[in-house]
Amino acid sequence: MVNVPEDTQVSDLPFTHARIKRMVREKADEGQYVRSEVYYGLNLLLGEIAEEIVDRMMETEAAYVEKHDLDHAARKYEKVENILKEKERVSRKLDALSADVEKLSREVEQADH
């Protein structure tokens, strides 16, 4: 859960408020309104994620921070995306199996009559 303190100001946010608003508004449907708390919360959340990734990248012993350091630091978030994709794939497979079971059940019932 994203905690947005009531006294949060635009100057407290880690990223440009206008850019976050623009990103959200580009995806919002016409007539759909977004409360300022959502913009602030998204901004704070992205800031926390960026900070965590930066902290992990800087754990390198090397003199230069390389792309593979970024990849390693961001792996956690890529794994989440992969897990969500796998969950969707499994869900579709289970739906197909369920439909097959229902079809077989109907066929068995018809054979009994």
C-alpha positions as CSV (number, residue, x, y, z in Angstrom):
1,M,0.0,0.0,0.0
2,V,1.4,3.4,-1.0
3,N,1.4,5.8,1.9
4,V,0.8,9.4,0.8
5,P,1.1,11.8,3.7
6,E,-1.6,14.5,3.7
7,D,1.0,17.3,3.7
8,T,2.8,16.0,0.6
9,Q,3.9,18.8,-1.7
10,V,5.0,18.7,-5.3
11,S,8.4,19.7,-4.2
12,D,8.6,16.6,-2.0
13,L,8.2,14.3,-5.0
14,P,11.2,12.4,-6.5
15,F,10.1,12.9,-10.1
16,T,8.6,15.7,-12.1
17,H,5.0,15.9,-11.2
18,A,3.9,17.1,-14.6
19,R,5.5,14.0,-16.3
20,I,3.7,11.6,-14.0
21,K,0.4,13.4,-14.5
22,R,0.9,13.3,-18.3
23,M,1.7,9.6,-18.2
24,V,-1.5,8.8,-16.3
25,R,-3.7,11.2,-18.3
26,E,-2.5,9.6,-21.6
27,K,-4.0,6.3,-20.4
28,A,-7.2,7.7,-18.8
29,D,-10.4,7.4,-20.6
30,E,-12.3,10.6,-21.6
31,G,-14.3,11.8,-18.7
32,Q,-12.2,9.7,-16.2
33,Y,-10.8,11.8,-13.4
34,V,-7.7,11.0,-11.3
35,R,-7.3,12.4,-7.8
36,S,-4.1,14.2,-7.0
37,E,-3.4,11.6,-4.3
38,V,-3.0,9.0,-7.1
39,Y,-0.4,11.2,-8.9
40,Y,1.5,11.7,-5.7
41,G,1.3,8.1,-4.7
42,L,2.5,6.9,-8.1
43,N,5.4,9.4,-8.0
44,L,6.4,8.3,-4.4
45,L,6.2,4.6,-5.4
46,L,8.3,5.0,-8.5
47,G,10.8,7.0,-6.3
48,E,11.0,4.1,-3.8
49,I,11.5,1.6,-6.6
50,A,14.2,3.7,-8.2
51,E,16.0,4.2,-4.9
52,E,16.0,0.5,-4.3
53,I,17.4,-0.2,-7.7
54,V,20.1,2.5,-7.3
55,D,21.1,1.1,-3.9
56,R,21.5,-2.4,-5.4
57,M,23.5,-1.1,-8.4
58,M,25.9,0.7,-6.1
59,E,26.7,-2.5,-4.3
60,T,29.2,-3.3,-7.1
61,E,32.8,-3.5,-6.2
62,A,33.8,-2.3,-9.7
63,A,35.0,1.2,-10.5
64,Y,32.2,1.6,-13.1
65,V,28.6,0.8,-12.8
66,E,27.7,-1.1,-15.9
67,K,24.4,-2.1,-17.6
68,H,24.6,-5.6,-16.1
69,D,24.6,-4.0,-12.6
70,L,21.3,-2.3,-13.6
71,D,20.0,-5.6,-15.0
72,H,20.9,-7.4,-11.8
73,A,19.4,-4.7,-9.6
74,A,16.1,-4.6,-11.5
75,R,15.8,-8.4,-11.8
76,K,13.3,-8.5,-8.9
77,Y,10.8,-6.4,-10.9
78,E,11.3,-8.4,-14.1
79,K,10.6,-11.6,-12.2
80,V,7.3,-10.1,-11.0
81,E,6.4,-9.4,-14.6
82,N,7.3,-12.9,-15.7
83,I,5.3,-14.4,-12.8
84,L,2.3,-12.4,-13.8
85,K,2.6,-13.6,-17.4
86,E,2.9,-17.2,-16.2
87,K,-0.1,-16.7,-14.0
88,E,-2.1,-15.6,-17.0
89,R,-0.9,-18.5,-19.1
90,V,-1.8,-21.0,-16.4
91,S,-5.2,-19.4,-15.9
92,R,-6.0,-19.7,-19.6
93,K,-4.9,-23.4,-19.5
94,L,-7.1,-24.1,-16.5
95,D,-10.1,-22.4,-18.2
96,A,-9.5,-24.7,-21.2
97,L,-9.3,-27.8,-19.0
98,S,-12.4,-26.7,-17.2
99,A,-14.3,-26.4,-20.5
100,D,-13.0,-29.9,-21.4
101,V,-14.2,-31.4,-18.1
102,E,-17.6,-29.8,-18.6
103,K,-17.9,-31.2,-22.1
104,L,-16.9,-34.6,-21.0
105,S,-19.3,-34.5,-18.1
106,R,-22.2,-33.6,-20.5
107,E,-21.2,-36.5,-22.8
108,V,-21.2,-38.9,-19.8
109,E,-24.6,-37.7,-18.7
110,Q,-26.0,-38.1,-22.2
111,A,-24.5,-41.6,-22.5
112,D,-26.3,-42.6,-19.2
113,H,-29.7,-41.6,-20.6
